[in-house]
């Protein structure tokens, strides 16, 4: 599960960087791509585990300052 958490963290950090890039440049392609990656991860996570476990993971990562706003 640590590998799964690390992958999710990386995707959230990628999204944060893409969001900042979009705010600076107005270019949305990178932001859309990172959002698609997050959505794909979350769908697969729910299929393999459960929605409740995804919510628990999100709360855990939120306490570390990683949150999708």
C-alpha positions, 0 to 999 in steps of 0.5 A, a space after each residue: 500500500 505504501 507504493 500506492 500512496 506514493 503514486 497518489 502523492 506524486 499525482 497530486 504534486 503533479 497536479 499542483 505543478 500543472 495548476 501553477 503552470 496554468 495560472 502563470 501561462 493560461 495553457 491548460 493542456 498539462 492541467 487537463 493531462 494531470 487531472 486525467 491521470 488523477 481520475 484514472 488512478 482514483 477509478 482504478 483504486 476504487 475498483 481494487 479497494 473501495 471508495 471508503 478507502 480512497 476517502 481515507 487515503 485522501 484524508 491522510 494525504 490532506 493532513 500532509 498538505 496534499 489535497 485536490 482543491 
